[in-house]
Amino acid sequence: MKIAQIRATIHAAASAAPLLREPIEDYRGGPPRPFVACRVRTDAGLIGHGFTGRFLAPQVADLLETAILPEISDMDPCDPPAVQRRLRERLNPRGMTGVIASAMSALDIALWDIRGQAEGRSIAAMIGGARDSVPVYVTFGMPQYDIGRLVEAARRMVADGYRMLKMVVAVDPGGWREDARRVHAVCDAIEGRAQLIVDANEGFTAKSARRLAQDIRDRPIAWFEEPVAGNDAMELARLRDETGIRVGAGQMEADPRIFALLLDRDAVDILQPNVLYCGGFSGGTAIADAAARHAIRLANGAGWRLINMHLLAGVPNGWVLEHHIAQSGVEAALFVDPPNPVDGRVAIPENPGLGLEVSQEGLDATQLR
């Protein structure tokens, strides 16, 4: 069996959020950011789907169709690591990230989907089958909420059964002090019934991140996600040492050397590779192996739970999956009857590959190019 065709298209979809009239897609507001859907067809007729986002989508799509396909069209789609090795040798010998890393990630996901169909197994089973379901947290706390609606949204999420909630910080004009006020308000509202994750999306200076961490460290904080600009390993380690708060990072990193640095510098408590950016399942499993050697667990960040659930279910140190309300519209549009959390966990589909039915109608409705 050989790779016969790659088709890459660009899409966007907004999402409805509780208590907000306007749909959202991003914590910074504005129109939905585009993502790339990658469709790989084999000469035997099998079709695999992969995805990546959210930056330079036209360039990623062009690279997949015009540069990557000619390099791999004679290769076995059921050997994704071998495909990755050839692409690194021929197109990315110095390990650059950006467009090439995103394209390779989308392709790798699609190839694992094909391999699963060929073998009749889910991707989670193929990469280890450590568990058949994974716990889920919800990213609910968008900056579009004023503090009153933020508190009400938190109460609703707890009432829906979530025991771990995430809110965004580092974008309010009031700086870390206003973030602290919002964090304390949410913690008072949930009254110990759930833990809170605070996510700065690399938006703070190291000094501001430490000040917020010191202010909230006695509250039920599960972890402080990507608190400093550039995921600076030295500053992350310093924040952990000086405040005692747990730190997570890695959700949009693509270079395995960055993950190695975070681990070697003892900079994180939770590592957060996302297969849409870190090299697909081939890259994700290698990162998971490295994290396991440091006794570090994986948690999903940057969304796309229906894809990343396979990594967290497959590897022994997989932990908790993100359900991001700002991506719920993407999931609803692209997938037919996808698995949803029940009692705080999502079950991995038994169907082969990704185990998902991709909606052609949804792809058509969201396609930009």
N, C-alpha and C positions, 0 to 999 in steps of 0.2 A: 504494500500500500504506500502511495506517495502523496505528498502535498500537491494539489492541483491548482488551487485558486485562493487568493486572499481578497476579500472585499471589506473595505474600511469606510464607515459612514460616521457622520457627525450629528449629534443629537443634543437636545436640551429639554428639561421638564421642570416646572416649578411644583411646590408642595403646599398643601394647606397645613396650617399650624393652629392648635387650640388657642382661642381667644383673640386671634388676629384676623382681620377682614381680608387683607391682601395676602396672596400666596408668597412664600419665601423659597429661596434656594441656598442662600449663603448668609453667613453671619454678618457680613458687611453690607448687605442689601444689594439692590441693583438687579438686573435681569439674570435669569439662570445661566450658570456657566456651562459651556458645552462639554460633552464627553464623547469618546470614540467607542463605537461598537465594531468589533473585528469578527468577521465570519470566515472561517477556514473550511474549504471543501477538499475532500480527498478524491483520488481517482476511483475509489470504491464507493463513493456516494455519501460517506459519513460527513456530517457538518458539525463543527465545533464553534462555540461562541466565546469571545473574550471581550474585556472592557478595560478602558483606562480613561482618565480625565486628568485634569480639568484645565490644563494649560497647553496652549499652542496646538489645539486639536487638529486644525487643518494640516499642519506640518507632520504630526504623528500619523494621520491617515495617509498622507502622500508617501511617507517613508515606508509604511507597511506594504503598499501596493507596488511602488516603483523600484524600491531598493532592496527590501527584505525578500520579497517573493522570488526574484531571480536567483538569490543565493541559496535558497532552501528547497526549491521545487522538486529536487530529486531525492529528498530525504523522507525518512519514515516519520510520520506524525506521532507515532506511539513512543517515540524516544525524545521527549521534550528537552532533557538536559543536553543531549547531543546537538540538537538544533541551537540551543543557547550557546554552546561552545563554538560552533561554526560562526555564528553571528558575532560573537566577541572577537574571534580571530580575524574575520574579514571586514567587519564594519566598526568595531569598537575595541581595538587592541589596548587602548590606554584607559579603559574603564570610565569613559565619560558618562554623564547622567542626562537629565533633560529629555529631549525628544526621543533619542535612541532608547533610553531606559524605559520610557512609557510604552513605546511601540513593542519592545521585546516582552514587556509584562503582559500586554493584551494578547499577543501571539501565544505566549506560554500558557495562559489560561485556556485559550481555545484548543491548544494541542492536548492538554490534560483532559479536557472535555471529550475530545475524540478518543483518546486512549481509554477513558472510562467506558465509553460506548462499545469500543472494540472488546474490552475485557468483561463487560457486564458488571462493573463495580463503580461505586461512587468515588469521587476524588478523595474524600475523607478516608475511605477504606484503603485506597491505594497508597496513601502516604503514611499509613500507620493504624488507622481505625481505633484510636485511643478511647473514643467515646461516641455514643450515638445521639447525643444532644449537648448543647452548650448553654450556659447561663447568658442572659442578655441584660445590658443596661440601656438607659434611654438618654439621648442627648436632646434635652428639651429647652434649656435656658438660653434662648436667643437674646441678643441685645435689643431686638425690636420690642421686647416687653419692657414696660415701665415696671417699677418694683412691685406694684400691686398685682399686676397680671403675672409677673414672674412667680410670686408666692402662690397665687391661685393655680397656675400651671403645675407647680411642684406638688401641690396637694392632690391634683388630679392624677398625676403620674403615680404617686404612692397608692392612691385608691385603685388604680388599674393594676396594681400588683408589683410594680417595679421597686426594687430594694437598693438600687444604685442609680443615681441621677447625675447627669453632667450639665454644667452651665458654662457659658463662654465669658471670659474676662479679657482685660487688656484692650478693649476697644471703646470704653466709655470715656467721654471727655473729662470726667471727674478723676480719672486715673485710678491708681490702686486703692485709694481710700473709698471711692464710690463702689469699686468692686467688693471691698471688704464689707461695706454696708449691705450690699445685695446678698453676699454669701451668708452673712449672719441672719438676714431676714429669712432666707430659704431654710437654713438650719433650724431656726425657731419654729417655722411652719411645719416641718416634717417631724419634729419632736422625737428624734432618735429612731424613727421607723425606717430610715434609709440612710445610706452613705452618699456623700456628694463628691463628685469629681469636678475640679475646676480646670478649664482649658484655656490657656493663653495663646495657643497657636503661634508660639514663638514671638509674641507681641511685646513683651516687657524687656526693659533693661535688666541686668542682673540685680541692680540695687532695688528697683521697684518690685521685682519678683520676690526677693528676700523679705521685703517689708510686708507684702501681702501674706506670704507664708508664715511669718512670725505672728501676724495679727489673727490668722484663722487656724493655727496649728492645733488648738485645743478643741476644735469642732470635729464632727465625724467626717473627715476628709479621706476618701479612699486613695486618691493620689492627685498631685498637681501635674497637669499635662503640658508638656512643652513650654515651660515657664519663661525661657530666655531666648533671645534672638539667636538664630543659627544653631540651636541645640548645642551650645558650647559645652563640651563635656566637662571642662574644668569648673565652669560656673554651676553646672547642674550638681556636680559632686559637692561643691562648696555649699550650695543651698541645702542639700540633704544633711550635710554635717552640722551646719549652723542652726537649722530649724527643726530637724527631726521629722520633717514632712516627707511623705513618699512621693517619688517622681516617676513619671512615665514619659516616653519620647519615642519617635521614629516613624510616625504615621505616614509621612510623605518622603522619607528618605529612600534613595535608590541604590546608593553605593554600599556594598557589604563592609567596606572599610570604616564607614561611619558607625555602623552597628557594632563592629569590633571595638572601636574606640570607646563607645558608650559603655560597653561591657568591661573592657580592660581598665578604664578609669573609675569603675565603680560609681557611675554617674546616674544609674536608674535602678528603680525597684521593679518596674514593669517595662518590657520592651513591646513596641507597637508597630511591627511591620504590616503594611497593607499590600496584598498581592497585586493590586492594580498598579503599584509603583515600584516595588522592590524586586521585580524580576519574576512575577507570577508565582506559581506554586514551587517551581524549581528553586527560585531565590528564597522564597519564604521558608521552605523546609531547611535550607542550609542555615538561615538565620536562626531558626528555632533550635537547631542542633547546637549552634554556638551559644545561644542563651542557656540551654540546658546545662552546658558545662560550667556555667556560672550560677546555676540554681535560680535562674530568672524565668518568670512566667511571661506568656504572651497575652496581650489584650488587643482587641481591634480598635483602631482609630481611623478617622477619615472615611467612615461609613462603608457602604457596599457590603452589608452583612450577608447577603445571600451568596456572595462569592467567597468572602473571607471565612464563613462558617466552616468550610471544609478544612482550612488550615488549622483552625483552633480545635476542631474535633479530631483531626488526624494525628497531631503530634502530642506526645505525652505532657508537655508543659504548656499546652494551650489552655486558655482560661475563659475570658469573658468577651462577648461580642457586642458591638455597638448598633443600636437601633436609632438612627438619626432622623428626627422629624423633618429636617430640611431636605432629606432624600426620599421621603416616603412616596412622593409623586413619581420619581424615577422607577421605584420598585413596582408601583401600581400600574404604570404604563407598560413596562417591558416584560413582565412575567405574569403568567396565567396561574392564579391560585397558589402563590408562593407560601411556604411555611411561615407562620407567624408565632410569636412567643405565646406559650401556655404555661401559666404558673412560673413565669420568669425564666423559661428555657425555650429554646427552639430546637426541634428535632431535625436531624439531617435526613433529607429524602433518601429513600432506598433505590430510587431510579439511578441508572448509570451516569457517569460523568458529573456535571454540575447538578443533575437531578431536577432541572428546571425546564419548564416549557416557555420558550421565548415567544412573545406575541409579535407576529409580523405586523399586525394592525397597530400595535403600540410603537414598533420601530418606525413605521411609516408616518404615524401621527407626530412623532417627536423629531423627525429627521430635519436637519438644517441643510445638509449637503450630502 
